[in-house]
Amino acid sequence: MRALQLIALAAVAATFNVAAAQPVRQTVNDWQDAFRQLEGEDWPTPNRERRATGAPGPEYWQQQVDYDIRIHLDEREKVLTGSAAISYTNNAPDTLDFLWFQLDQNRFRPDSISVMTETIGGGGRSAGRVGGATPDGISSAALRRRHRIEQDGYGYNIRSVTDADGNAVSFTIVDTLMRVDLDDVLETGDSVILNVEWDYRLIEASVVGGRAGWECFEETETTGADCIYQIAQWFPRAAAFSDYEGWHNKAFLGRGEFTLEFGDYDVAITVPQDFLVAATGELQNPEDVLTQAQRDRIEQARTASDPVFIQTPAEARANERRGTRSEATWRFRAENVRDFAWAGSRKFIWDAMGVSQEGEGEAPDTVMAMSFYPNEAEPLWSAFSTRAVAHTLEVYSDFSFPYPYPVAQSIAGAQGGMEYPMITFNGGQFTGRPVVDEDGNLTYSRVQKRGLIGVIIHEIGHIYFPMTVNSDERQWTWMDEGLNTFLQYQAEQQWEAGFPSRRGAPHLAADYMTSTGQVPIMTQADSVLEVGNNAYGKPATALVVLRETILGRELFDEAFRTYARRWRFKRPTPYDFFRTMEEVSGVDLDWFWRGWFYSTDHVDISLDRVIEGTLDTGNPVIENARERAEITAEPENLTRRRNREAGMTTYASEHPEVVEFYSANDAQTVTARQREAYATYRADLEDWEAELLTGNERVYYLDFTNQGGVVMPIILEFTFANGSTEIVRIPAEVWRYDPRHVTWTYLTSREVVSVELDPLLETADADRSDNYFPPRIEPTRLELYRATPQGSNMMADQDQRVTRDSIRARPE
């Protein structure tokens, strides 16, 4: 068959430079393989503990650590004093002659690695920076914090460590860790009991920072000057010992969180008698610490469709004013959890409602969603907190597994957001406090409402990841924060139409992905420069892109759910996640992990040129007429226009004797020889070839440049002359021969008038100015004055206030 000739009708071209990534080993050219496999090169070799499929292997193991703890709060001195019997069971194939424990409160010692390595400047928002400090001075808040650390004597005072018989056991404290040397080697399958006694001074969280502490309120006409205590990292906790790292004994510097061992907890908490206490686990002695009315309300709440007040706002205000020197002990039990936290205050309002679910295995059929908060947090908390808890359980369970524990709690206080099994600390800067006018009426801003709902969803979500799917947060922060932020985005979008999520939508990540302050997602937690963008935003965006654009919802959801269920109550690594997503979806994703998780490249594909071609029929009658039409359609040049407008006459028009054949026939005149040649050409064609020539096919060549370095699918929206549109999705493998430049062909019978790249903002493309053919004029807004900020208190601006008495009534 003779080749069919293409006629180029229109073309627009541009030239771009692309910074080539370093190839593995190239000596003769700069060719790159963006689809090079990670197996065997970057990922650990599968073994009997962890399979190539991403599943736990037949010899997977993890340690078991059980705690029996007694703790006493000295409210006046702000000191905790405790004792614990810790039972450590060695399920590893290794023998152990010492055990490591985390002493995270030692982070606040003035000679700790964390304090001694605090820096000014680089490092982004991190626990390792001194806020407000510059080379020219230091803020009063930073100075106050440093004085507290220097003067208040923070950190653990380990009084004793003994064995089951009461004999002293040798121990060594190394910054935020304690090594306990065993008298006898702990063999595989054996257990040892250690008794530890300690005390430490609680930090004022709003001054010193950290993951827990106390916050006191100013006394008002209706409330006392009482405190809320959020207590975490409060006892010596066994450090993790895993198959892939051995002892996880990296010091706590403030950011890298806590990978721990699962176990059972029996905890007795002694506090002032008028406190309400919320904790990991279920209350074992309600008859000793709750009134009959409160116990009745809890039972009512189990089947209620709305949150029920267990302690009402009025009761909480009255409780603040009483005060007592008596004490009460609250006893809690929690099974198969990796940590334990609690909160207490005489200020607490308490509400609850039951959330029904289809239990699976040991998962309960009803989960008690509960919130504890002071009157200062109203009306936001009673309106939204417990409902946000319930909503989170429903959405996250759909994506993973039924919520595994009997309670899920949201606690207001100074801590802006932190998670533990069955309990979360929410508040601080994320919620703010409602504005109270002189008449006691309340308003709050859109940002306060969004912040409260968002932080509760996020922290309750952490009970799934990493409190149940027990990833290593100190090494790979994104495995808990990123996965959880992805699910938070799903839950927020299902909460309310148009919910203004801060992270998740791909276009929100573009600025960070082009910034100089980024490091690869696969960076150890303490070395990340911008933790919010790196550990939360970018991986959440990556998973949204993976779900919506790469795999599709059906494949993604099944793979993600499989990962969650495989690894609940176990300790996964990133490679277990990557492998599971590939194995279950059936899609090779090494190129995706490499670009999004292992590099600082970004997404930026430019649409450089579009060429429209139609098939040359070979018929001189058709083709010559088309050529003549094209020439006629060309713009008239300036000289000819001015000659015409001036009425200029030509020599030929005045001397007809020079007019001959060529003057009367243009170059597109059909000749007899052309007709004969066409007849011969048609006679040689097969029927199917002749049919192609009589069609109306248009061929478009589109040139693309990968400006950002991350190979991605190319999503195009074509708009046609008849007003119709079509979205075409080109898989990422289009870049497999050249990850920098590709030309792609599109066939259609319709005339294309414009093309848009990434029309649904789904790939995090960083520069959309080169996403259009033909190019567009970019709009912008010029401000003559600054309007009211979007985050302002619109309720106050619109005079939409609520009284405390108008807060939605609850059954009591």
N, C-alpha and C positions, 0 to 999 in steps of 0.2 A: 504494500500500500504506500502511496505517496504521502509524505508528511503534509499535514494541514497547516497552512500558513496563518499566523496570528497578526492582526493589524493592531498596533498600539494607538488607542484613541486619546488617552489622557494620562499624564504622569506628573506626580509631585515628589521630589526627592529631598532627603536631608541626610547629613553625615554626622555620626556620633562616635565618640571614643568610649570604649569599654575597658575598665581595668581588669585585666585577666587574673583569675585566681591562680595560685601556685599549683601546678600539676604535681602528681605524685612523683614522677621521674620522667622528664622529657629532655632529650638532647638534640633533636633535629627540628622540632617545631613547638608551638605553644598550645597544642591541642589539649582540651580538657574533657574529662568524663564526669559530667554532673550526676550520672547514674551509677557511679562506682559503688559496689556493695560495701556495707559496713560490717557484715559478718566476717569474722576472722581478721579484720584490719583494726577496727575501733571497738568492737564489742567483745566481751569476754567469751571464752569457749564454753558452750553448754556442758553441763555435767549432771551427776545424779541428783544434785540439789535443785538445779534450775535447768529446765529443758530448752531446746531450741525453739519450741513452740511458744515460749513465754509463760508456760505453766510451771507450778512447783513440781519438782521431780519426786520420784519414789522415796528418796532419802532426805527430803527436806526436813529441817528441824529448826526449832527455836527454843530459847530458854523460858522457864516458868518461874516467876517471882511473886510470892504472896506476902501481904503485909497485915499485921495486927498493930494498930497505932492508937496511942492515947496522946491527945494534945490539949493544952490549956492556954487560953488567951488572957493575958494580963492587960486589960483595957487601959489602965492608967499609965503603965510604962510602955505600952505598945510592944510587948515581948511575947513570943510564943515559946512554950516549953513543952517538949515532947519526948516520948519513948516509943520504940517500935521493935517488934519481933519480926524479923525478915527471914522468910524461908526461901532459899535459892535452890532450884532444881536444875541440875546440869543435864540437858538433853543433847549436848554437842558430842561429836565423836572424839573430842579432845578432853584430856584431864586438865583440871584447873588447880593451881596452888595459890592463887589470889583472886580477889574479886574487885572490880572497880565500881564506885558509886559517884553519882553526880551531886555536887554541893553548889547548886547554881547561885545561891545567895552570896557566895564568896565573890561573885562578880563585882559587888559593891564595896569590896575592901579597897582601900586606897593604893595598895601595892599589887592589885590584880592585873593580869595581862590586859583585861578590858579597859580599866581606868588608865593604866600606864601607857596604852597605845592610842588613846583618844587623840584625834588630830583636828586641825583647822583646815577647812577648804575642801580639797578633793574627796570624793567618796560618795557624793550624793546624799540622799536622805538615809542615814544609817544610825544604828545605835552606837557606832564608834566615833561619832563626831560630837563636838561640844557646840550645842546650838547657840547661835548668837555671837560666836567668837570670831574676831577678825584680827589680823596682825596689828591693828591700831587700838584694840580694846577688847573688852569682854562684856556681855550683857549682864544685867543684875540677876537674871534667872540662872544663867550659867554659873555665875559666881556663887549664888546661893546653893545650887546643886553641889558644887565642888566642896563648899564648906560642910554640908551635911555628910558627904562621903568621908571627909577628913576627920570629922568630930564625933559622929554619932555611933561609931563602932558597929558597922553593919557586918554581916557575914556570919557563918555558922560557928557556934562554940560547941564542939563535939565533946561531951562530958565523959562518955565511955563507950567502948565497943567490947562486948563480951560474947562468949559462946553460950550454948544452951545450958551449960552447967554453971554459968556465972563467972567463968574464967576470963581474964582480960585477953584480948586479941590485939595483936600489933596492927597499927594502921599508919599510913602516911598521907598527908594532905598535899596535893599538887594543884595549886590554884583552885579551880572549880571542881576538882576531882579528889576522891579519897580511895586509896588502894588499901584493902584489908587483906592481910596475909593469913592464910589458913594454916592451922597446925597440921592438918592432914590433907592430902591431895583429894580433891573432889572428883571422883570417877564418873564416867558416863552413866546416867540413870540415878545417881545418888543426889541427896539433898543435904543442905547444911542450914542451921538456924543461927542467926546473929541477932543480938540485942544491942540497940543503939539508943543512947540518950543524948539530947542536944537542946540548945535554945538559940534564938537569934532575935534581933530587933527588927521589927517591921519597918519598911520604908514608907514615906509619904509619897505616894505614886505621882501626884501632880507636881512635886518638886524634884524628885530624884529620877523619875521615869521607871522603866522596868515593866514586867508582865503582871505585877500584883502589888498589893500594899493597902494603904488606908487613905480615905478622904473624909475630912470633916467639913460640916456645913456651918455657916453663920447662924446664930440664933435669931429667930424672928418672933413676931407676936403669936404665931400659931405653931411654931416648931422649936424644938430645942437644938442646941449646938452639938448634935451627935454625929457619929461617923458611920461610914460604910467600910467594911473590911472585905477585900477580895484576896483570898489566900491561895497561892500557887507556888510551885517549886519550893515547898515548905518542909520537906523531909528528905533524908538521904535516899535517893532513888537509884536502883541498880542500873548502871550503864548497859547499853546493848552489847551483846556478843553475837556476831553473825558469821555465816559461812563465807561471806565475801570480804570481810574486813577484820575478823577477830574482834578484839575489844574496840569499841567506839569511844576512844578516850581523848578526843579533841576538846580543848577547853572551851567553855561557853563565853563568847565575846559579846553577847547581847542580841545577835541577829539569828544565827543558825540555831534552830529550835531543837526539839528534844525527841530523838528516836529512843524508845524505851521498850521494855518487855511486858508482855501481858501477864496478868495474875489476878488473884482475888484479894479484896480489901475488906477488913473490918476496922472501922474507925470510930473512936469516941471523941467528941469535940465538946470541951467544957468552956462555956461562955457565960456572960451575964444572963440572968434568968429571963429578962425581958427581950432578949434577942430572938429574931427569927433566923434560922440557918438553912441555907440551901447547899447541897453538896452532890458530888458524884455518888450515885447509888440510890438505894431506897431507904427511907427512914424506918428503923427497926423498933423504936419505942415512942410512937406518936402519943400514946396515952400519958407519957411522962412530960412531954414538952408542948403539946397542943391542947387547946380547950376542946370540949365536946362539940361546940359550935363549929370550930375549924375543921374537926374531923368529919362532921356531917357535910360541910361544904365541899370537902375534897371528894366525897362519894358522889355528891350531886354533880360536881364538875366532870366526873368520868364520862357521863353520857350527855353532857350539855352541848348545845350547838353554838353557844357563845361562851367566852371566858367568864368564869365565876370568881368573884372576890372571895379569897380565903381569909385574908385580912384586908379590911376595907380602908379607903383613904382616911375616913374619920377615926377608925380604930388605930391606924398608924400614927396619926397626929396625937391622939390621946396617949399612946404608948411612949412617944418621945418625951412627954412632959413628966412622966412618973419617975423614972430612975430607980435603981435597986442595987443593993450590995450582994444579993443572993446570986447563986450560979445554978446552971442546969447543964446536963450532959446530953447531947444529941448523938445517937448511935446510927451509923449508916453501914450498909453492906453493899458492895459492888462486885460482880463476878465478871471475869474475863475482860478487864480493862487495862490500859497501859499507863494510867496516871490517875491522880485523885486531886480534886480542887474543891474549895468550899468558900462560902461567903456568909457574913453575918452582920446584922444591924438591928437596932430597935426602931429604925426609921422605915422599915420595909412595908410597902403595900405588897400583897401577894395575890395573883390571880392565876387561874388554871382552866384547862379544858382538855377533854380526852380526844385523841386522834385515832380513829379506827384504821387498821391496815390489815392486809392479808398476811398474817404471820407466816414465817417460813423457818423451819427448824426450831431454834430456840427463840426466835424473834417474837415479841408479844403481839397480841391482837389489838391491844389498846396502849397507846403511848400517852403519858401525861405531859402536855405542853404547858410550861409554867413560866411566869415572870415575877421578879422581885425588884422593886424600884421605890424611890422616895417620892413624897408629894411634890418635891421640886421638879420632878420629871413629867408631871402631868401638864396637858392632857395627852401628850404624844404616846406615852407608854401604855396606858390602859386602852387606847384606841388601836394600837398597831403591834405591840411587842409579841404577845402570845399568838395572835393571828399570823404574824410573820413566821413564828416558830412552826406552827401547824402547816403553813403553806410550804415551807422548806422541806419538811418531812415528806410531803406528798410528791414534790417535784424530784427531789434527790432519789427517793425510793424508786421512782419510775426509771431513772437513769442507771440505777445500780442494784440495790437489794433492799428488802424491808429494813426499816430502822431497827437495830439489834437490841436496844436497851429500853427499860420501862419508863424513863423520864427524859425530857429534853428541856433545858432551862436557860433563860436569858436574864442576866443580872446587871442592873445599872450600877455604875460607879466610876471611879477615876480612870480605870483602864479602858482605853479606847476600843479594844477588840482583841480578845484572846480566847482560845478554845481549849477545852479539856473534855474527857468522856462525860457525857450527859449534862455538862454545864458550860456556859460561855459567859464571859465578861464583856459587856457592851456599854458604850457610853462615851464619856469624855468628849473629845473634839468632834466625834462623828454625830452626836445628837444635839449638843448644845442644850440650853435650857429655855423654855418658853419665856417670852417677854411679858412681864406683868405690869399693867398700868396702875395708876393711883387708886383705881376702884377695885383692883384685884382681878380684872379681866385678863385673859390670856390670848396671846397670838404666837405663831411660830412660822418659820420660813419654809419655803419649798425645799431648800437645801437640808434643813433639819429633818423634815419628814423623810425625804429620800435617803438621807444619811442613816437614820435610825433603821429603816426597813432594810437598806442595803447591808449594814454591818451585822444585823441579826441574821439575815440569810447567810452571809458569808461565814460567820462564826458557828452557827448551828450546822452549816454544811461541813465544817471541819470535823464534826463528830464522825462523818463518813470517811473523809480524807483529811488528816492521816490518823484519826483516833481509832478507826477500824481497819482501813487499808493502811498498814503501818509503814509508810515510806520513811526514808532517812532524810529528815528535814535539815539536819546540820550540813549534809553534803550536797543535796539536791533540793533546794528550796522550792523550785518550780513544781516538784512532784506533789506537794500538798497545796501550795498557794495557786499555782497555775491551773491545775485540774479543778480546784475548788472555785476559782474565779470564773472559769468556763461554765461550771454548773450554776454559780451565782447569776451569771448573765442570763441563763435559761430561765431561772426562777424569777428574776426581776421582770423579764419580758412577759412572763405569765402572770405576774402580779397585777399589772395595770397597763392598759394600752399606752404606748409612747413613754414608758418608764425611762428616764434619762440615765441609763447605765453609764458609768464612767469608763468601764473596760469591757471588751468583748467584741464590739462591732469592729470589723477590720480597719476601716478608715481611721479609727482612733489611735491605732498603733503606728501609723505611717511616720509621724514626726520623730518618735523615739527611734524607729528603725533606720533613720537617716542621720541620727545624732552621733556626736563623737563620744558621748558618755556611756556607750553601751559596751557590753561584753557578751560572749556567747551565753545562751541560756544554760548550757552545761558547764557552769562555773560554780566553784564551791561558794557556799552562802556568804561567808564572811568577806569574800573578795569582790562581790558584786557591787558595782558603782551606783546604780539606780535600782534599788530593790523593787520598788513599786512597778516600774515599767518592765524590768527584766524578769522578775519571778512571778508577777501577777498578770500584767497586761499582755506582754508578747506571747507567752505560752497559751493564755486563754484565747487570744486572737488566732494563734496557730490551730487550736482545736476547733474553733468556729469555722475557719477556712477548710480544715480537714473534713468536717461534718457536712458543711453546706456545699462545698465546691469540688473537693477531691473525691470523696467516697460517696457522698449522698447520705441522707439521714438513716436509711434502713441499714446499710452496711456499717456505718459508724456506730450507731446505737447498739447493735448486736455485739460488735467487737468491744466497745467500751464497757458494756454491761458484763461481758465475759471476763474482762480484766478485773473489774471490781469484785465479782463473785469468786474468781480464782484466788484473789489475794486478800480477801477480808480476814482479819485476825492473823495475817501473815505479813512478812516484810519484803515488799517488792523493790526492785531496782529499776532505773530507767529502761534498761535493756529488756526486762520482763514486760514492761508496758509497750515498748516499740514492737517487740516480737509478737505479742498477743494481738495488737492492732493489725499487723500484717497477716498473721496466720488466719485469723477469724474473718477478716474482710476479703482475703484472697487478692489483695492488691500490694504490689511491691512499693514500699514507701521510703526506701533508703535515701532517695534524692530529696524527699521532703524533710526528713529528720536532719540531714546534712545541712540543708539551706537554712532552716528555721532554728534548729537547736544547737548546731555546732559552729555556726559562723555569725559574723556581724554584717553579712550582706543584707540587702533589703530588696523589696519588690518594686521594680520600676521598668515596665515594658513600654517601649515607644512604638507607635505606628508611623513608620517613616515614609512609606510610599504606597500608593494604590494604583495599579495599572489595569485598565479595563480593555479587554480584547474581545473581538467577535470573530467568528470563523469566516475566512475568505471563501466564498462560494465558487470562485473561479469563473463565474458568469460575467463577461465584460459589460453586459447591459446593467447588471446590478452593481458591480464593483466600481465601474467608472462613474456611474451616477452618484454613488456614495462618496467617491473621492472628490467629485465636483462640489457636492454639498459641503464637504469639510472645508474646501478652499473658500467657498463663498461665505462660510460661517466665520472665517478668520477675521480678526479686527482689521479695519482699514488703517494703513499707516498714515502718519501725519502729513507727509508730502502729498500723497494722493488726495487726502481729504481737502487740504488747502487748495490744491489745483482745481478740484471739482467745485469747491465753494467759490473760487475766483472766476469760474466759467471758462477755464482754459480749453482751447481746442487743440487737437493733435494734428500732426503732419498728415497722417493717413486719412483723417476725416476730410482734409482739404485737397488731398491728391489721391483720388480713388484708384489711380493707375497702379499704386503700390499694393493695393489690397489683392491677396491671392488665397490659395488653399489654406495656409496656416492661419491667415487672418480670420478666415471664416470658420475654422474648426479648431476647438481647443484641444489640449492634450488628452482630454477624457472622451473624445469622440471614439465611438466603437467602430473598429475597422473590420473588413471582411475576413482578414487573416485571424484576428482575435476570435471571431465567431467560429471559424473552422477549428482553431486550436481547442476552444472550449468543447466543441462537439466531440473531438477525439478524446479529450480528457474525461468527459462523462461516460463515454463508451467503455473506458477501461475500469470504471469504478464498480465495486461490489454493491449489491442493493443496500446493505446497511451503511456503506460509505455515502452513497447518494442521499440516503435518508438524513444523515448528519448534516449534509450541506443545505438541506431544505429547512432545517430547524432554526430556532431563534435563540441558540445558546450563547450566553455571555460567559467569558472566563475572566476572573479577577485575580491578579497577583498582588499579594499583600506582603510587604517587607516589614519585619520587626527587629528591634534591637533590645537585648536584655541589658538595660542600663544599670540595674541594681545588683545583679549577680545571682539572685535566687531564681531558679527555674520554676515556672508555674504554668498551669493551664492558661491558655489565651481565650478569653471570653469576649465575643464580638456581638454587637447589635447592628444589623444591617437595616437601613431604611431605604425603601424603594420608591420609584417615581409615582407609583399608584397610592402611596401613603401607608402601605403595609410595612410591618417590621418582622424580623426574625433574629433570634439569639442563637448563635452557634458556639459550641464549647469544644475547643481543641485541647486534647490531653497534653500534659506536661512533656510527654515523650517526644513531642515535636522538636524539642531542643536536643535530642540525644546525639545527633551528629555534630552539632555546633551549638553550645550553650550561650553563644553571644549574638548570633545573627541567624534568622531563618526567613525563608520566603514560602508562603503558603498559598495554595490555589483554591479558589471558590468558584463553583459552576452554578449558574442560575439562568433562568429564562427572563428574569425581571431586571430592569435597569436599576442599579444601585446609585443613590444620590448622596448617601453619607454612611460612615462607619464610625462606631464608638467602641473603644476598648474598655473592658471592665465597667459596663453600664450600671451594674447593681452594687458597685462599691464593695465587692466581695473578696478582693485579693490583697488589700492593704497597699495598693499601688501608690507610691509616694509622690509622683508628679503626674497629675492628670492633664496638664497643659498639652502633652504630646499624645493624648489618647483619642484624638478626633481626626477624621478626614472627611471633608476639608477642615483645616484648623478653625478654632473658634476664638472669638474675642472673649477674654476673661473678665468677668464682672468683679467689681469691688465696691465697698461702701465708704464714703468719705464723711466723717463726723464733723459737724460744726460745733457740737457740744456733746458732752457725755451724758447719756441717759441713765436712768436708775439701773443699777446692776441687776442682772437676772436673778441673782441669789438673794435679793432683798426680801424683806418680810412683807409680802403682798397682802397678807391678812390685815396687818396694821395699816398699810397704805389704803386699803379698801374699807377700813373701819369694820372688818369682820372679826369681832372678838367673841370669845366664849367665856362664860363664868365657870368657876369651879363646880358650882351646883348643876350646871348644864351638861357636864361630862356624862356620857351615856351610862345610864343606870345598869347595874348588873345584879343578878340574883345574889342575895347574901344569906 
